Amino acid sequence: MADNAATTPAPPAEQQPPAAAPAAAPAAEGAEGEGEGPSKKAQKKAEAKAKKEAEKARRAAEREAAAKAAGKTTGPTEDLAKDNYGVAKERKGQFELSADVEDVNLKNIGEEHVGRAVIVRAWVQNARIQGAKMAFVELREEGAWTIQGVFVASNEGKPVSKPMVKFAAGINPESFVVVEGTVEKPLEPVKSCKVSNYELHIRKIFVLAAAPQMLGMTLAAANRPITNFSDEEPAPEKAAEEGVDKLSITAESSIPAATMLTHLDNIIMHKRAPVQQAIADIRMEVKDLFRSYLKSHGFKEFEPPCLIGAASEGGANVFRMPYFDKEAFLAQSPQFYKQFEIAGGRKRVFSIGPVFRAENSNTPRHMTEFTGLDLEMEIKKDYREVLLMLESVLLHIFRGIKERCAAEIELVRSVYPAEEFLLPEPGKEVRLTFAEGQKLLREEGPEEFRNVTDDEDMSTPQEKALGAIVRKKFNTDFYVLDKFPEGARPFYAKLDDANPKVTNAFDFFLRGQEILSGGQRINDPEELEARIIQKGVDPKSAGIKEYVDVFRQAGVPAHGGGGIGLDRVVAWFLNLPSVHLAAYYPRTPKRLLP
């Protein structure tokens, strides 16, 4: 019967009879004699102890069984969801997403995705845990598209476990992740997210690029309005003290508002801010509208150089640099090259490119590098052909961005409130002569402008005051000032044949601030040289001589054009507090980084 004996399980250790006392042990108190077994009292104590141990074991077994039944085993167990989450770097890039699941962008999620698994790559905007088995994350893509992601740990521990829930809730904001999950409809719209009628029930999440625990500037701060545009770097001994001043608590919100300096020092968070992305999208649309309209009206695009051998217009506001054994300059304007294109046989041309001005102007209106939208065209009868073309392209742009960028404009205005931009009704465009503008200032403007004259250029305060008058009087924020005085225009501006004190030159204004200068150019070499001398410039100087000689090489038709500041168009249309907000990477006299 050895086999039966071998398969009989041994009783638990707790149920074994108490071991006999060692033979060498002295007799217990009350023993009848030396060498006899333990006394009855000792036996009873041993039996009581054994029963107590057995009861403890029984209770422990019951607790363990109950815990197993509830899916809560005591002690360390294997994480069954360990392959569904983690940091890609720590996993050495080894992680798996389902091969048959579609990658989608948040803005494209719709009813057709409900109940289907998708893959999304996005930034974690925030994350929070709710109990041990549930967590929520807010995922964000380009253009402020956000969606709520939900993690719920199952009793089985897969595809989502409690450790996975804890991991997801602990991901640092602004980390870049990839998630796989099922699109579902929430019980109620998630008002905090742009994709409010859907949510992701996530079953896999991997951190592709982790953000630091402490950001230099949070997204919330980056999306607050900037009011301080000083780009002065604080002295080392004052850095700590002034660092506090970079953040200010506004009355409207407890979220700190950072200075422009802080934004530029944290350029990534600056550019991630939804308001900055909206401004950038509007800027791109302006360029596209400018280009498409001109191409549809027979204009050819060309590319002028930025590096030139002489100052563009003979002025002092030019950047100089060594160029091998010579000196080179950054172009102040594509002006000469636009005219060279017309002289070279083109009827209508345009360009989009950088312009450089070495002006030590530290104001919200100026930058040392900006983007110019330039055009030049042959004149058939009258220079006003140029004025009307420029006016029509700008009106096309303004109406176009109002239609195409309504959501972006609304977003920008939620951060930078502004009055509605007023456009003139078709056929009621406002075109004033310079003299008429000065007359309005004298008659209806502030007291300090009662004595302005018709032969002096306008100051910035005059321009803004005139803009307010025009808005009130004509119900528009866009208007033209024509016939600028001779002294306020460069040497290539054509004088009015009927009144040589003024030129066939004009400026366009948005909300009382200049966005464009243009007019008719001199196309006769003798007239041009005389005008250059009249302006006090040597016609034989480098760059100027070559410019005049172009008009001697062959007959050049009458022509004119204009230059538009893209950054100003965007900034003033949106009524931003500074043109720097409309630039991708603003350059000022004190700032060359980033």
PASELUM-410837 format. One record per residue (C-alpha): residue in one letter; x, y, z; residue number from 0. Coordinates in pm, whole numbers, padded with zeros to 5 digits. Example, Ala and Ser with C-alpha at 12.3 -4.5 7.8 and 13.67 -1.06 7.14 Angstrom:
% PASELUM-410837
   r        x        y        z     k
   a    01230   -00450    00780     0
   s    01367   -00106    00714     1
//
This chain:
% PASELUM-410837
   r        x        y        z     k
   m    00000    00000    00000     0
   a    00301    00220   -00043     1
   d    00135    00399   -00337     2
   n   -00161    00505   -00128     3
   a    00067    00630    00144     4
   a    00264    00834   -00108     5
   t   -00041    01025   -00244     6
   t   -00194    01102    00090     7
   p   -00131    01474    00155     8
   a    00049    01566    00472     9
   p   -00161    01759    00722    10
   p   -00085    02129    00750    11
   a    00195    02216    00986    12
   e   -00051    02403    01205    13
   q   -00251    02079    01258    14
   q    00044    01851    01362    15
   p    00036    01733    01726    16
   p    00274    01921    01952    17
   a    00621    01767    01961    18
   a    00727    01584    02278    19
   a    00967    01762    02505    20
   p    01331    01663    02457    21
   a    01441    01376    02679    22
   a    01716    01580    02832    23
   a    01477    01853    02933    24
   p    01408    01884    03303    25
   a    01070    01775    03429    26
   a    00802    02036    03443    27
   e    00690    02169    03770    28
   g    00460    01920    03944    29
   a    00607    01620    03758    30
   e    00575    01287    03943    31
   g    00937    01194    03890    32
   e    01253    01237    03684    33
   g    01241    01091    03329    34
   e    00858    01092    03305    35
   g    00662    01288    03028    36
   p    00524    01641    03068    37
   s    00272    01709    03332    38
   k   -00100    01740    03254    39
   k   -00074    02117    03300    40
   a    00203    02147    03043    41
   q    00011    01932    02795    42
   k   -00296    02151    02826    43
   k   -00087    02464    02760    44
   a    00065    02306    02451    45
   e   -00275    02199    02318    46
   a   -00417    02551    02369    47
   k   -00126    02702    02182    48
   a   -00172    02464    01890    49
   k   -00542    02544    01867    50
   k   -00464    02915    01867    51
   e   -00214    02878    01581    52
   a   -00459    02667    01383    53
   e   -00730    02932    01422    54
   k   -00492    03202    01301    55
   a   -00406    02993    00997    56
   r   -00773    02931    00922    57
   r   -00855    03302    00935    58
   a   -00559    03390    00714    59
   a   -00674    03134    00457    60
   e   -01023    03282    00460    61
   r   -00889    03634    00404    62
   e   -00673    03520    00117    63
   a   -00962    03337   -00045    64
   a   -01188    03640   -00010    65
   a   -00921    03868   -00158    66
   k   -00875    03635   -00455    67
   a   -01249    03626   -00514    68
   a   -01256    04009   -00523    69
   g   -00960    04029   -00760    70
   k   -00740    04180   -00491    71
   t   -00471    03926   -00418    72
   t   -00246    04011   -00131    73
   g    00123    04056   -00189    74
   p    00303    04134   -00520    75
   t    00151    03993   -00840    76
   e    00228    04026   -01213    77
   d    00100    04342   -01394    78
   l   -00096    04191   -01682    79
   a   -00110    04531   -01862    80
   k    00265    04596   -01849    81
   d    00298    04573   -02228    82
   n    00029    04837   -02282    83
   y    00206    05139   -02131    84
   g    00542    05291   -02051    85
   v    00814    05533   -02159    86
   a    00947    05456   -02506    87
   k    01302    05555   -02408    88
   e    01307    05315   -02113    89
   r    01167    05040   -02333    90
   k    01434    05118   -02595    91
   g    01160    05192   -02843    92
   q    01013    04844   -02809    93
   f    00635    04875   -02789    94
   e    00349    04754   -03001    95
   l    00035    04918   -03137    96
   s   -00230    04721   -03319    97
   a   -00135    04693   -03686    98
   d   -00491    04719   -03814    99
   v   -00585    05035   -03620   100
   e   -00609    05368   -03804   101
   d   -00403    05677   -03711   102
   v   -00634    05980   -03688   103
   n   -00614    06351   -03617   104
   l   -00848    06480   -03351   105
   k   -01015    06731   -03582   106
   n   -01126    06446   -03811   107
   i   -01297    06232   -03545   108
   g   -01667    06191   -03623   109
   e   -01966    05961   -03592   110
   e   -01804    05706   -03821   111
   h   -01534    05644   -03558   112
   v   -01769    05567   -03266   113
   g   -01702    05216   -03138   114
   r   -01386    05186   -03345   115
   a   -01027    05174   -03224   116
   v   -00796    05458   -03331   117
   i   -00440    05573   -03269   118
   v   -00369    05933   -03171   119
   r   -00036    06112   -03125   120
   a   -00065    06422   -02910   121
   w    00057    06621   -02613   122
   v   -00075    06557   -02265   123
   q   -00235    06886   -02163   124
   n   -00327    06765   -01816   125
   a   -00392    06441   -01629   126
   r   -00574    06345   -01310   127
   i   -00659    06030   -01118   128
   q   -01000    05946   -00974   129
   g   -00970    05665   -00724   130
   a   -00735    05374   -00780   131
   k   -00904    05244   -01093   132
   m   -00979    05550   -01308   133
   a   -00781    05835   -01465   134
   f   -00849    06112   -01715   135
   v   -00607    06280   -01956   136
   e   -00663    06574   -02188   137
   l   -00482    06525   -02518   138
   r   -00397    06816   -02751   139
   e   -00293    06835   -03114   140
   e   -00192    07127   -03335   141
   g   -00447    07405   -03351   142
   a   -00576    07358   -02995   143
   w   -00770    07042   -03088   144
   t   -00827    06858   -02759   145
   i   -01009    06543   -02648   146
   q   -01065    06366   -02318   147
   g   -00903    06026   -02269   148
   v   -01032    05780   -02008   149
   f   -00851    05492   -01835   150
   v   -01050    05233   -01636   151
   a   -00872    04942   -01468   152
   s   -01053    04609   -01508   153
   n   -01085    04340   -01241   154
   e   -00884    04109   -01464   155
   g   -00600    04364   -01482   156
   k   -00595    04392   -01860   157
   p   -00596    04573   -02100   158
   v   -00581    04841   -01826   159
   s   -00446    04774   -01477   160
   k   -00429    04986   -01165   161
   p   -00053    05047   -01215   162
   m   -00132    05164   -01569   163
   v   -00394    05406   -01435   164
   k   -00140    05544   -01188   165
   f    00121    05577   -01465   166
   a   -00115    05769   -01696   167
   a   -00219    06011   -01422   168
   g    00146    06084   -01345   169
   i    00259    06183   -01697   170
   n    00405    06535   -01696   171
   p    00205    06797   -01888   172
   e    00338    06872   -02240   173
   s    00483    06522   -02281   174
   f    00425    06379   -02628   175
   v    00244    06045   -02629   176
   v    00087    05791   -02859   177
   v   -00237    05628   -02745   178
   e   -00461    05355   -02876   179
   g   -00823    05347   -02772   180
   t   -01185    05327   -02871   181
   v   -01387    05634   -02967   182
   e   -01702    05660   -02757   183
   k   -01969    05920   -02691   184
   p   -01959    06065   -02338   185
   l   -02272    06084   -02126   186
   e   -02252    06464   -02157   187
   p   -02037    06684   -02386   188
   v   -01690    06747   -02245   189
   k   -01704    07127   -02243   190
   s   -01335    07170   -02163   191
   c   -01232    07003   -02490   192
   k   -01266    07118   -02849   193
   v   -01369    06765   -02947   194
   s   -01652    06769   -02694   195
   n   -01892    06505   -02830   196
   y   -01645    06218   -02823   197
   e   -01389    06072   -02585   198
   l   -01119    05805   -02607   199
   h   -01135    05494   -02391   200
   i   -00764    05426   -02388   201
   r   -00610    05079   -02373   202
   k   -00251    05164   -02463   203
   i   -00033    05468   -02393   204
   f    00338    05524   -02450   205
   v    00536    05839   -02374   206
   l    00740    05918   -02686   207
   a    00900    06239   -02551   208
   a    00874    06324   -02183   209
   a    00843    06685   -02065   210
   p    01032    06805   -01755   211
   q    00848    06801   -01426   212
   m    00874    07182   -01405   213
   l    00808    07389   -01719   214
   g    00970    07729   -01768   215
   m    00627    07863   -01864   216
   t    00299    07674   -01850   217
   l    00059    07658   -02141   218
   a   -00200    07849   -01939   219
   a    00046    08133   -01881   220
   a    00155    08126   -02246   221
   n   -00207    08171   -02353   222
   r   -00262    08477   -02133   223
   p   -00237    08828   -02290   224
   i    00110    08985   -02291   225
   t    00119    09342   -02164   226
   n    00493    09395   -02108   227
   f    00691    09395   -02434   228
   s    01024    09517   -02301   229
   d    01310    09299   -02427   230
   e    01572    09442   -02194   231
   e    01773    09165   -02027   232
   p    01795    09228   -01649   233
   a    02137    09284   -01492   234
   p    02270    08971   -01314   235
   e    02231    09122   -00968   236
   k    01870    09214   -01044   237
   a    01773    08896   -01228   238
   a    01620    08726   -00927   239
   e    01429    09035   -00824   240
   e    01306    09114   -01175   241
   g    01223    08749   -01238   242
   v    00928    08795   -01008   243
   d    00818    09095   -01212   244
   k    00803    08883   -01527   245
   l    00481    08737   -01393   246
   s    00184    08944   -01298   247
   i   -00150    08840   -01159   248
   t   -00431    09010   -01344   249
   a   -00767    09099   -01201   250
   e   -00947    08869   -01443   251
   s   -00757    08552   -01363   252
   s   -00528    08395   -01109   253
   i   -00315    08253   -01392   254
   p    00009    08453   -01418   255
   a    00068    08658   -01734   256
   a    00427    08641   -01860   257
   t    00626    08918   -02028   258
   m    00736    08900   -02391   259
   l    01089    08835   -02265   260
   t    00968    08528   -02074   261
   h    00779    08410   -02383   262
   l    01087    08437   -02604   263
   d    01301    08263   -02342   264
   n    01046    07978   -02349   265
   i    00985    07982   -02723   266
   i    00839    07630   -02745   267
   m    00561    07698   -02496   268
   h    00507    08041   -02658   269
   k    00449    07873   -02993   270
   r    00232    07596   -02846   271
   a   -00011    07851   -02703   272
   p   -00341    07828   -02896   273
   v   -00354    08207   -02937   274
   q   -00010    08214   -03103   275
   q   -00100    07926   -03334   276
   a   -00419    08111   -03432   277
   i   -00219    08428   -03510   278
   a    00028    08223   -03716   279
   d   -00256    08057   -03909   280
   i   -00406    08398   -03992   281
   r   -00063    08520   -04103   282
   m   -00024    08226   -04341   283
   e   -00370    08290   -04482   284
   v   -00281    08655   -04553   285
   k    00021    08542   -04757   286
   d   -00185    08287   -04948   287
   l   -00460    08539   -05025   288
   f   -00202    08796   -05142   289
   r   -00029    08548   -05370   290
   s   -00342    08387   -05516   291
   y   -00514    08719   -05589   292
   l   -00214    08866   -05770   293
   k   -00151    08550   -05972   294
   s   -00515    08556   -06082   295
   h   -00458    08915   -06203   296
   g   -00155    08840   -06419   297
   f    00129    08901   -06169   298
   k    00446    08692   -06180   299
   e    00633    08607   -05859   300
   f    01009    08669   -05841   301
   e    01278    08643   -05573   302
   p    01489    08951   -05496   303
   p    01823    08909   -05317   304
   c    01867    08985   -04947   305
   l    02244    09027   -04972   306
   i    02336    09332   -05180   307
   g    02642    09540   -05267   308
   a    02511    09884   -05168   309
   a    02245    10036   -04943   310
   s    01906    09985   -05111   311
   e    01797    10348   -05094   312
   g    02115    10528   -05000   313
   g    02005    10563   -04637   314
   a    02190    10511   -04310   315
   n    01949    10251   -04165   316
   v    02125    09956   -04320   317
   f    02303    09650   -04181   318
   r    02663    09622   -04299   319
   m    02885    09315   -04294   320
   p    03220    09198   -04433   321
   y    03195    09010   -04761   322
   f    03532    08857   -04847   323
   d    03741    09161   -04943   324
   k    03439    09391   -04977   325
   e    03144    09518   -04776   326
   a    02791    09382   -04813   327
   f    02450    09498   -04692   328
   l    02117    09343   -04601   329
   a    01841    09468   -04830   330
   q    01624    09743   -04685   331
   s    01369    09683   -04957   332
   p    01324    09490   -05282   333
   q    01234    09826   -05443   334
   f    01513    09846   -05701   335
   y    01473    09481   -05800   336
   k    01097    09516   -05853   337
   q    01173    09798   -06094   338
   f    01447    09594   -06263   339
   e    01184    09323   -06331   340
   i    00956    09579   -06501   341
   a    01252    09717   -06695   342
   g    01336    09358   -06788   343
   g    01006    09308   -06969   344
   r    00758    09197   -06704   345
   k    00429    09381   -06684   346
   r    00332    09282   -06330   347
   v    00547    09125   -06055   348
   f    00533    09054   -05685   349
   s    00756    08912   -05412   350
   i    00726    08787   -05055   351
   g    01039    08798   -04845   352
   p    01240    08941   -04556   353
   v    01324    09310   -04526   354
   f    01590    09451   -04292   355
   r    01600    09792   -04124   356
   a    01884    09898   -03893   357
   e    01660    10135   -03699   358
   n    01724    10154   -03326   359
   s    01350    10182   -03258   360
   n    01236    09993   -02950   361
   t    00861    10027   -02995   362
   p    00568    09784   -03040   363
   r    00548    09904   -03405   364
   h    00904    09829   -03516   365
   m    01127    09530   -03587   366
   t    01468    09512   -03749   367
   e    01350    09226   -03974   368
   f    01001    09186   -04111   369
   t    00824    09020   -04403   370
   g    00739    09237   -04702   371
   l    00458    09177   -04950   372
   d    00566    09378   -05254   373
   l    00429    09435   -05601   374
   e    00519    09645   -05905   375
   m    00322    09697   -06225   376
   e    00324    09883   -06553   377
   i    00105    10194   -06562   378
   k   -00112    10232   -06870   379
   k   -00281    10566   -06809   380
   d   -00265    10686   -06450   381
   y   -00081    10597   -06128   382
   r   -00416    10539   -05956   383
   e   -00423    10204   -06137   384
   v   -00157    10100   -05884   385
   l   -00349    10247   -05592   386
   l   -00668    10064   -05691   387
   m   -00483    09733   -05740   388
   l   -00325    09756   -05395   389
   e   -00657    09858   -05243   390
   s   -00837    09566   -05408   391
   v   -00580    09307   -05297   392
   l   -00596    09427   -04936   393
   l   -00976    09431   -04933   394
   h   -00964    09078   -05076   395
   i   -00731    08975   -04794   396
   f   -00943    09132   -04518   397
   r   -01266    08980   -04645   398
   g   -01092    08649   -04703   399
   i   -00952    08609   -04353   400
   k   -01284    08713   -04200   401
   e   -01443    08426   -04390   402
   r   -01166    08165   -04370   403
   c   -01031    08237   -04022   404
   a   -01346    08310   -03821   405
   a   -01258    08052   -03552   406
   e   -00898    08176   -03524   407
   i   -01012    08540   -03500   408
   e   -01258    08446   -03227   409
   l   -00983    08265   -03035   410
   v   -00745    08562   -03061   411
   r   -01015    08802   -02944   412
   s   -01083    08582   -02642   413
   v   -00729    08666   -02530   414
   y   -00688    09012   -02689   415
   p   -01035    09170   -02697   416
   a   -01088    09413   -02984   417
   e   -01362    09604   -03158   418
   e   -01486    09453   -03482   419
   f   -01266    09551   -03776   420
   l   -01474    09779   -03999   421
   l   -01441    09757   -04377   422
   p   -01586    10013   -04618   423
   e   -01886    09906   -04820   424
   p   -01809    09834   -05187   425
   g   -01804    10164   -05375   426
   k   -01759    10364   -05053   427
   e   -01383    10321   -05005   428
   v   -01222    10614   -04825   429
   r   -00943    10786   -05021   430
   l   -00823    11119   -04884   431
   t   -00540    11340   -04998   432
   f   -00270    11409   -04743   433
   a   -00391    11770   -04726   434
   e   -00748    11655   -04658   435
   g   -00623    11432   -04376   436
   q   -00434    11721   -04216   437
   k   -00743    11939   -04252   438
   l   -00950    11681   -04062   439
   l   -00692    11680   -03785   440
   r   -00696    12057   -03760   441
   e   -01074    12074   -03752   442
   e   -01179    11761   -03563   443
   g   -00865    11626   -03400   444
   p   -00708    11681   -03057   445
   e   -00597    12029   -02960   446
   e   -00227    11955   -03017   447
   f   -00291    11899   -03389   448
   r   -00476    12225   -03460   449
   n   -00173    12373   -03637   450
   v   -00041    12083   -03847   451
   t    00068    12183   -04198   452
   d    00027    12019   -04538   453
   d    00400    11997   -04613   454
   e    00516    11804   -04305   455
   d    00504    11426   -04263   456
   m    00260    11275   -04014   457
   s    00376    11154   -03676   458
   t    00247    10829   -03523   459
   p    00013    11013   -03281   460
   q   -00128    11210   -03577   461
   e   -00190    10889   -03772   462
   k   -00375    10731   -03479   463
   a   -00582    11042   -03420   464
   l   -00678    11056   -03788   465
   g   -00771    10688   -03777   466
   a   -01015    10756   -03492   467
   i   -01171    11045   -03686   468
   v   -01207    10835   -04004   469
   r   -01368    10548   -03811   470
   k   -01622    10782   -03655   471
   k   -01688    10982   -03969   472
   f   -01678    10711   -04238   473
   n   -01740    10391   -04038   474
   t   -01424    10217   -04159   475
   d   -01086    10115   -04016   476
   f   -00922    10101   -04360   477
   y   -00842    10404   -04569   478
   v   -00590    10565   -04808   479
   l   -00393    10887   -04784   480
   d   -00276    11005   -05128   481
   k   -00052    11287   -05260   482
   f    00212    11289   -04988   483
   p    00434    11599   -04976   484
   e    00758    11587   -05172   485
   g    00971    11609   -04857   486
   a    00812    11295   -04710   487
   r    00896    11064   -05000   488
   p    01217    10901   -05136   489
   f    01401    11017   -05448   490
   y    01238    10765   -05682   491
   a    00882    10894   -05609   492
   k    00725    11067   -05912   493
   l    00624    11428   -05856   494
   d    00271    11541   -05943   495
   d    00295    11718   -06281   496
   a    00025    11964   -06175   497
   n    00172    12036   -05830   498
   p    00541    11950   -05779   499
   k    00508    12008   -05404   500
   v    00334    11670   -05377   501
   t    00401    11325   -05517   502
   n    00202    11051   -05685   503
   a    00259    10852   -05367   504
   f    00028    10718   -05099   505
   d    00003    10527   -04770   506
   f   -00263    10281   -04658   507
   f   -00379    10269   -04295   508
   l   -00537    10011   -04066   509
   r   -00691    10132   -03741   510
   g   -00492    10453   -03778   511
   q   -00155    10283   -03834   512
   e    00040    10259   -04159   513
   i    00065    09920   -04330   514
   l    00170    10018   -04685   515
   s    00368    10278   -04877   516
   g    00351    10303   -05252   517
   g    00319    10517   -05560   518
   q    00449    10591   -05907   519
   r    00827    10567   -05970   520
   i    01040    10792   -06191   521
   n    01121    10602   -06511   522
   d    01321    10873   -06695   523
   p    01698    10860   -06611   524
   e    01757    11239   -06638   525
   e    01457    11320   -06419   526
   l    01564    11052   -06174   527
   e    01921    11181   -06148   528
   a    01802    11538   -06092   529
   r    01571    11418   -05816   530
   i    01852    11221   -05651   531
   i    02069    11534   -05645   532
   q    01778    11738   -05507   533
   k    01754    11487   -05220   534
   g    02120    11538   -05136   535
   v    02237    11199   -05259   536
   d    02538    11150   -05487   537
   p    02409    10995   -05813   538
   k    02756    10844   -05870   539
   s    02763    10661   -05533   540
   a    02772    10280   -05523   541
   g    02436    10124   -05583   542
   i    02270    10452   -05688   543
   k    02475    10481   -06010   544
   e    02389    10124   -06110   545
   y    02022    10188   -06034   546
   v    02007    10497   -06260   547
   d    02202    10323   -06537   548
   v    01930    10055   -06563   549
   f    01698    10321   -06704   550
   r    01962    10418   -06961   551
   q    02007    10064   -07091   552
   a    01665    10060   -07263   553
   g    01329    10233   -07256   554
   v    01136    10157   -06936   555
   p    00757    10209   -06922   556
   a    00584    10411   -06654   557
   h    00532    10193   -06348   558
   g    00450    10193   -05979   559
   g    00393    09965   -05687   560
   g    00387    09932   -05313   561
   g    00529    09749   -05016   562
   i    00306    09597   -04747   563
   g    00428    09497   -04402   564
   l    00282    09150   -04343   565
   d    00342    09161   -03968   566
   r    00164    09495   -03937   567
   v   -00133    09382   -04145   568
   v   -00189    09087   -03912   569
   a   -00122    09283   -03591   570
   w   -00340    09582   -03671   571
   f   -00622    09379   -03824   572
   l   -00642    09184   -03495   573
   n   -00567    09501   -03295   574
   l   -00280    09330   -03112   575
   p   -00080    09538   -02863   576
   s    00246    09476   -03051   577
   v    00359    09379   -03400   578
   h    00601    09137   -03230   579
   l    00309    08901   -03161   580
   a    00248    08863   -03534   581
   a    00608    08758   -03611   582
   y    00735    08403   -03582   583
   y    01066    08509   -03424   584
   p    01066    08887   -03369   585
   r    01395    09070   -03422   586
   t    01450    09395   -03234   587
   p    01755    09611   -03163   588
   k    01810    09418   -02840   589
   r    01697    09070   -02938   590
   l    01857    08820   -03180   591
   l    01740    08501   -03005   592
   p    01584    08258   -03047   593
//
